[in-house]
Amino acid sequence: MTTPWGELALARFPKDPREKLRAWDASDSYLLGHLAQERVPLSGTVVVVGDRWGALVTALAAHEPVQITDSHLAQEATRANLARAGVAPGTVPLLTTQDPPPAGIDVLLVRVPKSLALLEDQLLRLAPAVHAGTVVVGTGMAKEIHTSTLRLFERILGPTRTSLAERKARLIFCTPDPALERPANPWPLSYTLPDDVGPVSGRTVVNHAGVFCSERLDIGTRFFLGHLPDRGARRVVDLGCGNGVVGTAVALADPGAEVLFTDESFQAVASAEATYKANGVPGHAEFRVGDGLAGVPDGSVDLVLNNPPFHSHQATTDATAWRMFSGARRVLRPGGELWVVGNRHLGYHIKLRRLFGNSRLMASDPKFVVLKAVRR
């Protein structure tokens, strides 16, 4: 990546030589170019929100910016990219969306997320630290920036305008208004599940901002809840747990099960833990933010339940699903099972047969399938 401060060698995480997606895009370049051209002072506290793979904070590392991200993968990519650039560990503070933000912010740079809810939550959390002199610049591809995006900046921070598009990217300029009466932060949200979804019927779900389907149960998970395995399993993983409703259903049905909730989103794992605790579930549970099943010992799990994502930001890819399935095969004991729900058209049965040597259709409707693969 060419920046006003030199060339950077950047990679996504986990690094895959077959992966053709870059660790930056035109919106990152546009923002960095603007900071240099306008000579934006970077001597105070610089905060970068939503830096997807660490391109922004790596370029600005000399100014010791604070990164705030919801993504474990983005955080690990940032660590690796900073090291690649020769930046000493600890120079750039790496915070999560669940950490307290800095008390004062002089420059706020926002990579607009896909989730408007996550943007709302983060702006509301950061607003008390923003002052009249704070420079606020957002960035994103033009297709990611909508009228609702601009209204959110304006409602929470102050008057907002956009730049002209450049290489299909735009910038957002916001002038903070300390006198603005800001709304209360509505996140996290809670809702009650319907009465026909098995052990979690009528139970409470807690969703932090940015977690999939924040106000209602999504139809894929609903279908999965109706077709979960009914045999007991001692060690269970809710892989890519989201708000934790699937793992909570297993724990309610079998108090003797040990359930590991894991996701790469800090918001998701916080939601899963809140959902589990809100329902007073008996038994043992662990909540872990990480890269899939990394850190889980080989052959230590009886059952993995998974609803894999098929998008990485704006890109459609099966790389995440493939890593999840491969990780499941590694951690399952002989005879252990991976149960997957997915859209019918994604063809997960082909991947499962390649990895496990078997795949069985357990349930289907016109849109979804539930598949089982057994570790031989």
FIDREN-329570 format. One line per field, with one value per residue (C-alpha): residue in one letter; residue number from 1; x, y, z. Coordinates in pm, 1 decimal. Layout:
% FIDREN-329570
aa	c(A,...)
i	c(NUM,...)
east	c(X,...)
north	c(Y,...)
up	c(Z,...)
***
This chain:
% FIDREN-329570
aa	c(M,T,T,P,W,G,E,L,A,L,A,R,F,P,K,D,P,R,E,K,L,R,A,W,D,A,S,D,S,Y,L,L,G,H,L,A,Q,E,R,V,P,L,S,G,T,V,V,V,V,G,D,R,W,G,A,L,V,T,A,L,A,A,H,E,P,V,Q,I,T,D,S,H,L,A,Q,E,A,T,R,A,N,L,A,R,A,G,V,A,P,G,T,V,P,L,L,T,T,Q,D,P,P,P,A,G,I,D,V,L,L,V,R,V,P,K,S,L,A,L,L,E,D,Q,L,L,R,L,A,P,A,V,H,A,G,T,V,V,V,G,T,G,M,A,K,E,I,H,T,S,T,L,R,L,F,E,R,I,L,G,P,T,R,T,S,L,A,E,R,K,A,R,L,I,F,C,T,P,D,P,A,L,E,R,P,A,N,P,W,P,L,S,Y,T,L,P,D,D,V,G,P,V,S,G,R,T,V,V,N,H,A,G,V,F,C,S,E,R,L,D,I,G,T,R,F,F,L,G,H,L,P,D,R,G,A,R,R,V,V,D,L,G,C,G,N,G,V,V,G,T,A,V,A,L,A,D,P,G,A,E,V,L,F,T,D,E,S,F,Q,A,V,A,S,A,E,A,T,Y,K,A,N,G,V,P,G,H,A,E,F,R,V,G,D,G,L,A,G,V,P,D,G,S,V,D,L,V,L,N,N,P,P,F,H,S,H,Q,A,T,T,D,A,T,A,W,R,M,F,S,G,A,R,R,V,L,R,P,G,G,E,L,W,V,V,G,N,R,H,L,G,Y,H,I,K,L,R,R,L,F,G,N,S,R,L,M,A,S,D,P,K,F,V,V,L,K,A,V,R,R)
i	c(1,2,3,4,5,6,7,8,9,10,11,12,13,14,15,16,17,18,19,20,21,22,23,24,25,26,27,28,29,30,31,32,33,34,35,36,37,38,39,40,41,42,43,44,45,46,47,48,49,50,51,52,53,54,55,56,57,58,59,60,61,62,63,64,65,66,67,68,69,70,71,72,73,74,75,76,77,78,79,80,81,82,83,84,85,86,87,88,89,90,91,92,93,94,95,96,97,98,99,100,101,102,103,104,105,106,107,108,109,110,111,112,113,114,115,116,117,118,119,120,121,122,123,124,125,126,127,128,129,130,131,132,133,134,135,136,137,138,139,140,141,142,143,144,145,146,147,148,149,150,151,152,153,154,155,156,157,158,159,160,161,162,163,164,165,166,167,168,169,170,171,172,173,174,175,176,177,178,179,180,181,182,183,184,185,186,187,188,189,190,191,192,193,194,195,196,197,198,199,200,201,202,203,204,205,206,207,208,209,210,211,212,213,214,215,216,217,218,219,220,221,222,223,224,225,226,227,228,229,230,231,232,233,234,235,236,237,238,239,240,241,242,243,244,245,246,247,248,249,250,251,252,253,254,255,256,257,258,259,260,261,262,263,264,265,266,267,268,269,270,271,272,273,274,275,276,277,278,279,280,281,282,283,284,285,286,287,288,289,290,291,292,293,294,295,296,297,298,299,300,301,302,303,304,305,306,307,308,309,310,311,312,313,314,315,316,317,318,319,320,321,322,323,324,325,326,327,328,329,330,331,332,333,334,335,336,337,338,339,340,341,342,343,344,345,346,347,348,349,350,351,352,353,354,355,356,357,358,359,360,361,362,363,364,365,366,367,368,369,370,371,372,373,374,375,376)
east	c(0.0,136.9,77.0,198.7,439.9,585.0,514.5,354.3,345.8,2.6,-183.9,-515.4,-531.8,-496.8,-251.9,-333.2,-112.4,-414.3,-621.9,-652.2,-834.0,-617.2,-578.0,-684.7,-907.0,-953.1,-1130.7,-821.8,-600.5,-843.6,-846.8,-469.1,-422.5,-665.1,-483.7,-152.9,-285.3,-479.0,-198.0,-437.5,-255.9,-192.4,-5.3,-293.5,-494.6,-580.4,-849.1,-918.2,-1247.4,-1323.0,-982.2,-1050.8,-702.0,-484.7,-389.9,-480.2,-306.6,-1.2,34.6,-13.9,190.2,438.3,151.2,62.2,-307.2,-556.5,-735.5,-1088.8,-1226.3,-1497.5,-1294.3,-1036.8,-911.2,-867.0,-678.4,-445.3,-391.7,-302.2,-46.0,114.6,111.7,261.7,536.8,597.6,640.1,892.7,664.6,749.9,479.9,261.7,323.0,-29.8,-292.4,-535.1,-878.2,-1197.9,-1550.4,-1608.6,-1322.3,-1362.5,-1262.5,-1003.1,-1120.7,-1030.8,-1005.1,-839.1,-868.2,-1139.8,-1109.6,-1398.8,-1396.9,-1771.8,-1886.1,-2142.6,-2367.2,-2537.3,-2616.2,-2247.6,-2169.4,-2443.8,-2315.9,-1955.7,-2034.4,-2248.6,-1971.9,-1708.7,-1914.9,-1832.9,-1460.8,-1506.0,-1465.0,-1527.8,-1178.1,-1183.4,-1121.5,-1373.8,-1331.0,-1511.5,-1430.9,-1586.5,-1666.1,-1946.2,-2182.9,-2129.2,-2218.2,-2587.8,-2808.2,-2873.3,-2496.5,-2465.5,-2773.2,-2619.1,-2301.3,-2512.2,-2749.7,-2472.1,-2173.7,-2273.1,-2307.7,-2192.0,-2110.5,-1944.6,-1666.5,-1681.7,-1627.3,-1273.5,-1207.5,-1558.3,-1469.5,-1599.9,-1501.5,-1733.5,-1655.4,-1822.0,-1792.4,-1851.9,-2113.3,-2059.3,-2400.9,-2580.4,-2832.6,-2742.1,-2982.6,-2929.2,-2744.9,-3008.9,-2752.6,-2755.7,-3110.1,-3311.4,-3606.2,-3812.3,-3800.6,-4120.1,-4284.0,-4197.7,-3815.7,-3744.4,-3560.4,-3517.0,-3887.6,-3995.5,-3640.8,-3449.0,-3188.9,-2941.0,-2778.5,-2496.8,-2476.4,-2355.8,-2449.3,-2662.1,-3041.2,-3054.5,-3432.8,-3565.5,-3456.4,-3320.2,-3487.2,-3172.9,-3112.7,-3482.6,-3467.1,-3150.5,-3310.8,-3584.3,-3336.3,-3055.1,-2916.0,-3107.3,-2834.0,-2624.9,-2274.1,-2031.2,-1824.5,-2008.6,-1889.4,-2120.5,-1884.1,-1947.6,-2188.8,-2338.6,-2580.2,-2538.3,-2894.6,-2790.9,-2541.0,-2788.2,-3050.6,-2806.7,-2722.3,-3090.3,-3168.7,-2871.3,-2741.0,-2454.5,-2307.4,-2000.9,-2056.0,-1785.8,-1919.4,-1666.7,-1672.7,-1426.8,-1653.3,-1609.9,-1968.1,-2095.6,-1920.5,-2042.9,-2395.1,-2364.2,-2248.9,-2530.2,-2789.7,-2661.6,-2662.1,-3000.8,-3160.1,-2999.9,-2870.1,-2729.1,-2404.3,-2065.9,-1996.9,-1689.1,-1686.9,-1392.4,-1309.9,-1077.6,-1009.6,-1258.2,-1135.4,-776.2,-655.7,-903.7,-709.7,-724.0,-978.2,-1137.0,-1492.6,-1801.3,-2022.5,-1969.6,-2269.6,-2210.8,-2394.5,-2098.0,-2090.7,-2031.7,-1929.4,-1609.5,-1719.1,-1844.5,-1677.3,-1853.4,-1615.4,-1620.3,-1280.3,-1428.7,-1660.1,-1371.3,-1154.5,-1443.2,-1508.3,-1135.2,-1104.7,-1406.4,-1254.9,-934.9,-1099.4,-1364.3,-1306.5,-1351.5,-1728.1,-1776.1,-2016.5,-2026.6,-2377.4,-2407.7,-2699.7,-2670.4,-2844.9,-2918.4,-2732.7,-2397.9,-2322.3,-2164.3,-2219.6,-1942.0,-1690.0,-1792.4,-1744.6,-1400.3,-1295.5,-1478.5,-1544.6,-1915.1,-2210.7,-2568.6,-2873.9,-3060.1,-3331.0,-3422.7,-3675.6,-3685.4,-3413.8,-3199.8,-3034.5,-2899.7,-2604.3,-2411.8,-2052.8,-1893.1,-1524.8,-1405.1)
north	c(0.0,341.1,610.0,969.8,825.5,552.6,200.2,-55.9,-434.4,-533.6,-861.3,-984.1,-1233.0,-1523.6,-1482.7,-1710.7,-1704.1,-1809.6,-1514.8,-1242.1,-985.6,-692.6,-559.4,-209.3,-37.2,300.8,446.6,388.5,555.8,846.3,917.2,899.7,1125.6,1378.6,1385.0,1455.6,1706.1,1908.0,1875.7,1761.7,1794.9,1448.9,1549.7,1488.8,1174.2,1007.0,738.6,507.2,317.7,16.5,-9.7,-335.4,-484.1,-221.2,-22.4,312.9,272.3,114.5,415.2,653.7,453.2,737.6,930.0,638.8,621.4,420.9,150.5,43.1,-265.4,-527.6,-784.9,-1021.1,-1093.4,-721.8,-683.6,-973.9,-840.6,-503.5,-660.3,-844.5,-542.4,-318.1,-572.5,-598.0,-220.1,-233.1,-73.7,-174.4,-372.3,-148.5,164.8,152.0,77.5,-187.2,-160.0,-351.0,-216.1,-352.6,-153.4,196.3,452.5,726.9,1013.6,1279.8,1261.8,1521.3,1336.3,1076.1,865.0,629.8,347.9,316.8,-36.1,-243.5,-227.4,106.9,-12.7,-66.0,282.5,428.8,249.9,353.1,718.9,738.3,579.9,815.4,1135.8,1239.0,1237.9,1458.5,1835.2,2139.6,2122.0,1749.6,1668.0,1400.8,1228.0,914.4,703.1,422.4,307.3,511.1,212.6,187.8,550.0,630.8,918.5,727.9,716.8,1093.9,1150.8,936.9,1145.8,1462.4,1342.5,1228.9,1456.9,1759.6,1905.1,1659.8,1666.9,1436.2,1468.3,1401.2,1037.3,932.1,581.2,492.8,604.5,897.8,1089.3,1216.3,1547.8,1619.7,1934.1,1842.4,2045.2,2013.2,2170.6,1897.5,1701.6,1342.4,1048.8,777.6,470.5,199.1,-84.1,-363.9,-460.3,-750.2,-938.9,-1246.8,-1553.5,-1707.7,-2010.4,-2268.0,-2281.2,-2567.6,-2524.7,-2147.5,-2082.3,-1765.4,-1697.8,-1368.3,-1282.9,-998.6,-833.1,-582.8,-347.5,-499.5,-858.2,-1027.6,-994.6,-762.3,-735.7,-1076.6,-1436.3,-1487.4,-1755.4,-1967.6,-1991.9,-2054.7,-2348.6,-2478.5,-2459.9,-2692.1,-2957.5,-2966.4,-3308.9,-3466.7,-3694.2,-3571.1,-3438.2,-3356.5,-3090.3,-2867.4,-2566.3,-2294.7,-2189.4,-1838.3,-1803.0,-1460.8,-1383.1,-1734.7,-1855.9,-2194.9,-2275.7,-2156.1,-2393.4,-2684.8,-2586.7,-2560.9,-2899.6,-3069.6,-2905.2,-3154.1,-3019.0,-2794.6,-2527.9,-2312.7,-1999.8,-1859.6,-1585.3,-1342.1,-1049.6,-897.7,-772.8,-1121.1,-1294.6,-1024.1,-1085.8,-1463.0,-1427.2,-1181.8,-1412.8,-1712.4,-1524.8,-1359.4,-1704.0,-1841.8,-2146.1,-2421.1,-2594.9,-2477.2,-2235.6,-2062.8,-1750.2,-1689.8,-1431.5,-1581.6,-1712.0,-1994.2,-2292.5,-2176.6,-2272.2,-2558.5,-2885.6,-3154.0,-3428.9,-3258.8,-3185.8,-3402.7,-3165.1,-2847.7,-2638.0,-2383.6,-2128.3,-1997.6,-1649.9,-1624.2,-1256.5,-1081.2,-716.5,-655.3,-960.0,-1293.7,-1574.7,-1931.6,-1896.0,-1849.7,-2149.9,-2365.1,-2269.1,-2333.2,-2679.3,-2763.6,-2648.2,-2857.0,-3170.3,-3109.9,-3057.1,-3331.1,-3666.8,-3979.1,-4013.6,-3641.8,-3449.8,-3116.9,-2984.6,-2699.5,-2485.8,-2285.8,-2160.3,-2447.6,-2289.0,-2266.1,-2635.8,-2698.6,-3073.0,-3079.6,-2918.8,-3149.4,-3458.5,-3340.4,-3280.4,-3552.9,-3810.0,-3793.5,-3556.2,-3636.4,-3418.2,-3392.2,-3139.7,-2906.6,-2654.2,-2448.3,-2211.8,-2392.2,-2726.5,-2877.5,-3107.4,-3346.6,-3465.2,-3726.3,-3737.7,-4088.5)
up	c(0.0,-99.8,163.6,209.7,469.1,249.8,129.0,360.8,329.3,463.5,494.9,628.3,913.3,903.9,619.9,327.9,15.6,-191.7,-68.2,-330.3,-112.8,-3.7,349.5,244.5,-8.4,-176.8,126.4,344.6,84.4,43.8,417.7,455.0,154.0,301.5,636.8,463.6,209.8,467.7,719.8,989.3,1323.6,1466.7,1780.7,2023.6,2096.0,1766.0,1771.1,1476.0,1486.5,1267.3,1096.6,913.7,884.1,1050.5,738.9,897.5,1231.7,1067.1,837.2,1132.3,1383.5,1440.6,1602.8,1834.6,1740.9,1946.5,1750.1,1848.2,1674.4,1715.4,1524.9,1674.2,1321.7,1252.2,1579.8,1499.4,1146.1,1297.0,1531.2,1241.3,1009.7,1277.4,1340.0,965.1,957.9,1242.7,1503.3,1859.5,2045.5,2262.3,2056.1,1916.8,2185.2,2058.3,2220.9,2156.5,2128.5,2478.9,2634.5,2785.5,2519.2,2575.7,2796.3,2540.2,2160.4,1935.2,1603.6,1542.2,1227.4,1153.2,899.4,843.5,939.1,756.2,1063.4,1124.9,1477.4,1554.5,1423.4,1642.9,1952.8,1892.6,1820.9,2134.8,2343.3,2200.1,2196.1,2557.3,2467.6,2160.9,2201.9,1980.1,1832.8,1754.4,1388.8,1286.0,949.8,837.9,535.6,336.8,-10.9,-165.8,-155.7,221.7,299.0,298.3,405.8,728.3,791.6,765.6,980.2,1251.7,1262.5,1263.4,1536.0,1770.8,1699.8,1490.5,1137.4,871.6,500.1,249.3,-3.3,-372.6,-463.1,-549.4,-680.6,-554.7,-200.4,2.9,312.3,584.6,755.5,1087.9,1301.7,1668.1,1853.7,2231.8,2296.1,2100.1,2307.0,2233.5,2261.2,2520.7,2398.0,2332.3,2319.9,2412.0,2313.0,2456.5,2313.9,2396.7,2175.4,2033.3,2193.8,1926.6,1926.1,2161.2,2493.2,2442.8,2379.2,2557.1,2673.6,2661.3,2397.3,2449.5,2148.1,2155.9,1858.6,1534.7,1617.3,1352.2,1387.7,1687.6,1716.3,1619.4,1567.4,1215.6,1007.4,966.0,1340.1,1396.7,1156.9,1326.9,1672.6,1552.3,1439.3,1694.7,1787.8,2074.3,2210.3,2500.7,2439.6,2719.0,2541.9,2292.1,2088.4,1957.4,1677.4,1546.9,1836.7,1760.0,2041.7,2181.7,2138.0,1991.7,2267.1,2529.2,2384.6,2421.5,2779.1,2873.4,2718.9,2885.7,3207.2,3208.8,2885.5,2889.6,2624.3,2466.6,2296.5,2049.5,1787.5,1632.5,1729.3,2075.3,2054.5,1973.3,2262.6,2501.9,2368.1,2410.6,2768.8,2844.7,2684.2,2880.4,3210.8,3147.8,3138.2,3454.5,3268.7,3492.7,3410.2,3284.3,2997.6,2858.8,2641.1,2409.9,2142.8,1884.8,1538.2,1513.4,1711.7,1754.4,2100.6,2141.6,2189.9,1922.7,1983.1,2283.7,2162.1,2114.7,1917.1,1712.2,1607.0,1331.1,1116.1,915.3,759.4,386.2,375.1,479.6,492.6,135.5,-20.2,-64.3,31.8,161.5,329.7,677.5,643.9,520.1,818.9,1058.3,912.1,913.0,1273.2,1372.4,1221.7,1420.5,1761.3,1737.7,1901.7,1687.0,1652.6,1728.9,1510.1,1328.0,1265.0,1015.8,903.3,584.4,276.2,42.4,-251.9,-68.0,-120.7,219.4,177.9,-83.0,153.7,439.1,223.2,119.1,480.8,672.2,401.6,482.9,503.0,592.2,535.2,866.9,774.6,490.6,372.8,50.6,181.3,442.1,508.7,828.9,763.5,987.8,939.8,1167.8,1259.0,1174.9)
***
